[in-house]
């Protein structure tokens, strides 16, 4: 099993042992055929030697040609799997818009009439049937009016809560109920003065208390609703509780908080910060993921947060991105120990976001 220095590596070389970074992350897996740009990545990670198949250059001509062709295609964007990018005219978007419209209508009537829960469930099932096309970091509504923020947050939280329940290995019977929990977690806002929810300046102490009552209002509105379980009602009540007891309305701790509420808390925070509001621009999803990670130390469930971050950042190499300085590029490697700080190729150069902390990914370009 010849071991050669990185300076001797040629495109088309086949790796026969995982290449590990100095921090212990797997950079390239056994069996990978080295492309020309991979050599730059090896050098950027200060890899000294790798183990390759056979003697240097042996039986690599066809693979070299293939690697060169792949690299040329990568530069032209041809190897990016467009089927993985959600198209704006997809059925997912169609069902999403129907769901938003139904939630808007349902919220408008919720204070005076029973929720049309069966209609909501039917549309939610139609939306979830396209869940394979939904990627948390990539999906963006075709139309998003600032005044409709609450409805978009509800539908996105439903989709994301469903996925989190799957990712965390909860029983299948809980998946749809988690989606309902995400959809209805802020239903109590229908009893809060709309002017407070849209207020662009800081709220006064009494106004903060009134806005916080949306949790108890929500539980009351859902108390007699059939076709949802108690976990959905508790998610409306508890989604602002914190593991360390610093949340509201009841200052509950750890295991006292229903797991639906813990899931919805993560989904709600993510979408609340990455959606445009009347008084605030949308934030970078990658910075929000980093904030969630910080919150997982005492505030949010750490297992749910870690799972959410690992799954959402599991993007294929070649995913197109826009950096915070406006430059466009593509992800070329993600170290799973630092998933929000991948290496990106920008204008022919490799940028290591783990080292360049001033830069971050502003958005995924779908």
N, C-alpha and C positions, 0 to 999 in steps of 0.2 A: 504494500500500500504506500506508494511514493508520496512524500510530503514535500511540497515545493513552496518557495517564497511567493508572496503576492506579486512581486515584481516580475515573476516568471509566468504568471497565469495568462493563458490566452483564451479568447472567446471560443466556446465550444467545449471547454474542459468540463468533465463531469465530476461533481463532488461525491465522495464515497463516505464522508463522515460529516455530521452536522457541524456548521461553523458557528461558534459561540462568541458573543461579544465579551469584552472585559467585565461587564456587569452581570454576565450569566444568561443573557437573553439569546435565543436562537436567531442568528442573522440569516442563514441559509440552511435548508434541510438537505439531508442526504439524498442524492439522486438528481439534484438540480444541475442543469446545464448553464454554465456561466455565460452571460451576455456582456457585451462591451461595457455597458454602464455599471454592471455589477462589480467590475474591477475598481471603479471609483468608490463604490460603497465600501468594499473591503478596505481600501486605503483610508477612507474617512473614519472607519471604526478602528483603525490602527491594528488590523489583523496582520500578523506576521507571516503565518504559514497556513496552508490548507492541505488536506489529503485528497488526492485525485485518483481517477481510474487509469491504470496502466502507465506507460511512460508518457512524458509530456508530448502532446501532439499525436499520440497513437490513436488511430481510428476516430479522429475528431473532425475530419474534413466535412462530412455531411452535416454533422451537428454544428460546426462552425458556420456553414452556409445558412443553416436554419436559424442560428442565433443572430447572425447578421441581418437576415431578412426580418426577424422579429423586432430587432432594434430599429430598423428603418421604418417598420410599420408603427412602432411605438411613437417615434418622433412625429409621424403624420397623424397619430391618434387612432389608427386603424385597429389596434389590438384592444382598445377599450371596449369592453362588452356593453354595448348600448342597451341590451335587453335588461341590464341591471339598473339602468337609470329610469326613474319613473317619468313617463311622458305626461305632459300637461293635458293631453286629450285622452287619458287612460280611463277605463271603467272605474278605477279607484277614485279618481277625481269626480266622476259623475255621481257615484254613490255618496261620496264625502259631501258634496254640495247639497244633495237631498237631505242628508243627516243634519247638516247645519241649519237648513231651512226649517226642518221639523223641530229641532231643539229650540230655535228662536220662537216658533209658534207655541210650543209647549210651555216655555218659560213665561211667555206673555200671559198665558191663561192660568199658570200654576197657582197664583195667589187666590184665585176664586173658583177654580174647577179642578177636578181630579186629573192627574197626569194621564195622557193616552199611552199607558205603559206597553200595551200589546203592539201598538203602532210603532212605538220607539224600538221595541225589541225586534220587530220585523225588519225595520230599516237598519238597525245595528247589525243584524245577521247578514243582511245584503252587503253592508260595508265590510264586515270582517271576512266575507267570502273572498275578498281581494287582498287579504292581509299579506300575501306573499309579495305583493308589489309595494308594500309600505316599508320604507326605511326611515327611521326616526330622524336621522341627520339630513336626509335628502329631500324628504317630502315638503312641498310648499303649496298652500292653497292657490288656486288660479286667481281668485278674487278674495281680498281680505280688507274689508272696510274697518277702520279703527273702532267704530262704535259697535262692531260685531265681535269684538275681542272675546267676550265671555263665552260665546257660542262656539267659536273656533277652539278655544282652550278646552271646552267640555268634550268636543268630538276627538281632538287630538289626544287628550288625556285618556279617553276611552280606548283608543287604539293602542296607545303605549302601555296602558295598564294591562291590557290583554296580553301583550307581548311579554311584559315583565313577569306576569304570572306563569307563562309558558317557560320562559328562560330560567326561572327560579325553581322549576320542577314541582309547582303546586298541582294538585289534582285537577283533571280536566273539568270537573263539575264547577270549579271556581273561576275558570277563565272568563266565561260570559258575565258572571256576577261581578268580577273585577272590572270588566268593561263598563257595566252599569255604574259601578262605584265611581269610575273616572268621569262618566257622562253626567252624573248627577251630584258630584261632590260640592259644586257651588250653587246648587239650586236655591239655597237660602238667600242668595243675592237679590232675588225678586222682591224680597221684603225690605231691602236696604235702599235708601235714597240714591237714585241713579247718579245724582250730582256728586255724591261722595265717591262713588266708584270711578268717576271720570275726572275728579279734581286734579288739576295739574300742579298745585302747590301742596306743601306738607299738610297733613291732617292735624287737627287739634286733638287733645287727649280725649274729649267726649266723642269726637268723630271716629277716632280709632276704635273706641269701645263699641260704637254702633256698627262699624264695618265688621268687627270680630263676631258680632252676634249672628252673622250669616251661617255660622256652624250650627248653632242651636236652632235657628230658623229652619235650616235644611233638614235636620233630624225630625223636627215637628212636621214638616211638609211630607216627609217620606214615611212617617210612622204607620200610617194605615194603607200604604200602597202595597198591593199584592204583586206577585211575580218577581219580587226582589227579596233577598234574604236580609237578615239583621246586619250582616257585614256591610252591605251597601249603605244602610242607614247610619251605621257607626262610622263609615268612611266620611260621610258628610259632616258628622260631628267631630271627628278626631283628626282630620287630615292636616291640621296645624299643630297637633301635639308633637312634642320632641322626646327623644329617648331619655334625655337627662331631666325631664320634667319641667323644662322652661317654656313649653308651648301653651296653647290655649285651646278650648275654654276651661278645661278641668285640670290642667297641669299634670296630666297622666305620665307615667314612666314606662319604658321598656315593654315588658310583656303585657302590660295593661292595655296597650294600643293594639287594635285589631290589625291583622296583617294586610287586609285590604287598604286600610288607611295608610299604612307604611308604604305600600306600593303607589297609591295615588299621590302621596306627598312628593315622591320623586318625580313622577310624571308631571304633576301640576307645576312644580318649581321649574322644571326644564322648559315646559311650553310657555309658562308665564313670562320667562325671561327671554325667550327666543322669538316670541311673537311681537309685532309692533303694537304699541299702545298709543292712545291719544297724546300722552305726555312723555313718552319714552321710545327711543329707537330699539329695534331688535338687537339683542346681544349675540356675540359669536357663540355658536353651540359648543365649541371646544372650550371656551372660557367658562361657560356655564357648567360643563362636565367637571372642570377643575374645581369650581365652587362647590358642586355637589360632593366631590371627594372630600373637601375640607369639612363640609357639613356632616359627613359620615362619622366624624370623630365626636360622638356624643349627641348629635342632633337627629340624624337620619339613620335608618337601618343600614349598617355597613355592608352586609351581604347583598342586599338589594342594590345598593349604590354601585358596588364593585361589579356585580353581574351586569347591570345596566351599562356601565362604562365599557366593559370588555366587549359586550355584544354590539353596541352601537358603533364602536370604533373599529370593528372587524371588517374593514373595507379592503377590497382587492387592490393590489399594487397597480398604479395607473389611474386611480381615481383622480379626477380633475378638481382642483381647489383654487380658491382666491385667498391670498394672504392679507394680513391686516394693513400692509403697505400698498395694497392694490395690485401687486404682481400676481400673475396666474402661473400655475405649475401643476405638478401631479405627485401623488404620494408614491414613494418608491420602497419604503420600508417602515414598518411600525414595530417598535420594541414593545412587547406586551407588558413589560414592567413600567413603561411610560406611554400608555396608549394615546394620550392627548397630544403628544409631542413627537410625531413621526418625522422621518427624513423626507424631504420633498425636493424634486428637481425643478429648478426655476431658471429659465433663460440659459440652459446649458450647464448650470452650476448646481451642486448639491447643498442644500441648506438643512442643517441639523437643528430642529426646533428645540431639542433638549438643551443645546448649548446657547442658541440665540433666543433668550427668554423675552426679548422685546417684541419678537414676532410671534404671531399665532395664526391659525387658520380661521379666516373670517366666515367662509362658507364653502360648502361642497357645491360644485357646479354640475347640476343635473341637466 
